[in-house]
């Protein structure tokens, strides 16, 4: 009887964790062509658009409402390999090669991306009204709770040859100040990334433009 109770409790715990809303998430925004990569369990886009950031109330340390978005080059690159701009943040607070100034047993290095060139942008959830945030992983959309959300617009101006794309991470720190210890981070399954469009995709796009041009010519 005790064994059955323990098994039932374990199953309940598993089901609860499987459908829990992560404390911090980076996901598909309101604009842009996003797709879920089942191999890496990551939201991926190949174009400019918006980036959805969500946070539970409990994601913040004490009364801090600051968070930090890390944009990093994949694969590793020592030089500044990308031209990236984003709206809705309080500006860039750090950039360079290596890994950002966080210290934790569960640090950025666990992603296997660093050291590489990175940029860190500061966000502020202060002033936002508590709303409803949901699990962005496909199949878990019905799992929601109270929290904050930001939809930030971004543009990738250019990426150097040899860099396949960008990776996005979301963090909070112990006292809300950058470089003072990692507190929460977006888990691996709820990160997002930008990938350089493959030549085949660009070729199809070019053919589409040619066809569009011919169609307009015939019509005129």
C-alpha positions in Angstrom: 0.0 0.0 0.0 2.8 2.4 1.0 4.6 1.6 -2.3 1.5 2.4 -4.3 1.2 5.8 -2.5 4.8 6.6 -3.2 4.5 5.7 -6.9 1.3 7.8 -7.2 3.0 10.8 -5.5 6.0 10.4 -7.8 3.7 10.4 -10.8 1.9 13.5 -9.6 5.2 15.3 -9.1 6.4 14.3 -12.5 3.2 15.5 -14.2 3.4 18.8 -12.2 7.0 19.5 -13.2 6.4 18.5 -16.8 3.7 21.1 -17.2 5.2 23.8 -14.9 5.7 27.3 -16.4 9.5 28.0 -16.3 10.4 31.0 -14.1 12.1 32.8 -17.1 11.4 32.1 -20.8 12.7 33.3 -24.1 10.2 32.5 -26.9 8.6 33.3 -30.2 7.4 36.9 -30.3 4.3 38.4 -31.9 6.1 39.1 -35.1 8.6 37.1 -37.2 8.7 33.6 -38.7 9.4 31.3 -35.7 9.6 27.5 -35.6 10.1 25.0 -32.8 13.3 23.0 -33.1 12.5 19.6 -31.6 16.1 18.5 -31.6 17.3 21.4 -29.4 13.9 22.3 -27.9 14.5 25.9 -28.9 12.5 28.6 -30.7 14.3 29.5 -33.9 13.8 32.3 -36.5 15.7 33.3 -39.7 14.4 36.8 -39.9 13.9 40.0 -37.9 10.9 40.2 -35.6 10.1 40.2 -31.9 11.3 38.3 -29.0 8.9 37.2 -26.2 10.3 37.3 -22.6 8.2 36.1 -19.7 8.9 35.9 -16.0 7.0 34.6 -13.0 6.6 36.8 -9.9 9.0 34.5 -8.1 11.7 34.8 -10.7 13.0 37.9 -9.1 15.3 38.2 -6.0 13.7 40.2 -3.3 12.3 43.4 -4.9 14.5 43.4 -8.0 12.7 43.6 -11.3 15.8 43.8 -13.5 16.7 41.1 -16.0 19.4 40.7 -18.5 19.2 39.4 -22.1 22.4 37.8 -23.4 22.9 37.7 -27.2 25.8 35.5 -28.3 27.4 34.3 -31.5 27.2 30.7 -32.5 29.7 29.1 -33.1 32.5 30.7 -31.1 33.8 34.0 -32.5 36.4 36.3 -30.9 35.7 39.4 -33.0 32.5 41.4 -33.0 30.7 39.3 -35.6 27.2 40.7 -35.8 25.3 43.9 -36.1 22.3 43.6 -33.8 19.7 46.1 -32.5 16.8 45.7 -30.1 14.0 47.9 -28.9 12.4 48.0 -25.4 15.5 47.5 -23.3 17.4 49.9 -21.1 20.5 49.5 -23.3 23.6 47.4 -23.5 25.5 46.9 -20.2 28.3 44.6 -21.4 30.0 43.1 -24.5 33.1 41.2 -25.3 34.6 37.7 -25.7 34.3 34.9 -23.1 31.2 34.7 -21.0 29.3 37.4 -19.1 30.1 38.3 -15.5 27.8 35.9 -13.8 28.9 33.4 -11.1 26.8 30.3 -10.4 27.1 26.6 -10.4 24.5 26.6 -13.2 26.1 29.2 -15.4 26.1 30.2 -19.1 28.9 27.7 -19.8 26.4 24.9 -19.5 25.0 25.8 -22.8 28.3 24.9 -24.5 28.3 28.2 -26.4 30.8 30.2 -24.4 33.5 31.6 -24.8 32.3 33.6 -27.7 31.4 37.1 -28.5 28.4 38.3 -26.6 26.3 41.4 -25.8 24.2 41.9 -22.6 21.1 44.1 -22.5 19.4 45.3 -19.4 15.6 44.9 -19.0 13.2 46.2 -16.4 9.9 44.6 -15.6 9.1 47.4 -13.1 5.9 49.3 -13.8 4.4 46.4 -15.7 1.1 45.0 -14.5 0.9 41.4 -13.4 -0.7 39.4 -16.2 -0.9 35.8 -17.3 2.1 34.1 -18.7 2.0 30.6 -20.2 4.5 27.9 -21.0 5.7 28.6 -24.5 6.8 25.1 -25.3 4.4 23.5 -27.9 1.9 21.2 -26.2 2.1 23.0 -22.9 0.3 26.2 -23.9 -2.6 25.6 -21.5 -0.3 25.8 -18.4 -0.4 29.4 -17.2 0.2 31.5 -14.1 0.6 35.1 -13.1 3.7 36.9 -14.2 5.2 39.6 -16.5 5.8 39.6 -20.2 7.8 41.7 -22.6 7.7 41.6 -26.4 10.9 43.2 -27.8 11.6 44.0 -31.4 15.0 43.1 -32.8 16.8 43.5 -36.1 19.9 41.5 -37.3 21.7 43.9 -39.6 24.6 41.7 -40.6 26.5 38.6 -39.5 30.1 37.8 -40.3 31.1 34.8 -42.4 31.5 31.6 -40.3 28.9 32.6 -37.7 25.7 30.5 -38.1 23.5 32.5 -35.9 22.7 34.1 -32.5 21.6 32.6 -29.2 19.4 34.4 -26.7 19.5 33.8 -22.9 17.5 35.6 -20.1 18.9 36.1 -16.6 18.2 37.8 -13.3 20.9 38.4 -10.7 21.1 38.3 -6.9 20.6 42.0 -6.2 19.4 43.2 -9.5 22.8 44.6 -10.5 24.7 43.2 -13.5 27.7 41.0 -12.6 26.7 40.2 -9.1 25.8 36.5 -9.3 23.3 34.6 -11.3 19.9 34.1 -9.6 17.5 32.7 -12.3 18.1 31.8 -15.9 15.9 30.7 -18.8 16.3 26.9 -19.0 17.7 25.2 -22.1 14.3 24.1 -23.4 12.9 27.7 -23.4 15.7 29.7 -25.1 15.5 31.1 -28.6 17.9 31.8 -31.4 18.4 33.4 -34.8 19.9 31.3 -37.7 21.4 32.6 -40.8 19.1 31.6 -43.7 20.5 28.8 -45.8 21.5 29.5 -49.4 18.6 27.4 -50.7 16.1 29.5 -48.8 17.7 32.7 -50.2 17.6 31.2 -53.7 13.9 30.4 -53.4 13.3 33.9 -52.1 15.2 35.3 -55.1 13.1 33.2 -57.5 10.0 34.4 -55.9 11.0 38.0 -56.4 11.9 37.3 -60.1 8.5 35.7 -60.6 6.8 38.6 -58.9 8.6 41.0 -61.3 7.7 39.0 -64.4 4.1 38.9 -63.3 3.9 42.7 -62.8 5.6 43.2 -66.2 3.1 41.0 -68.0 0.2 42.7 -66.2 1.4 46.2 -67.3 
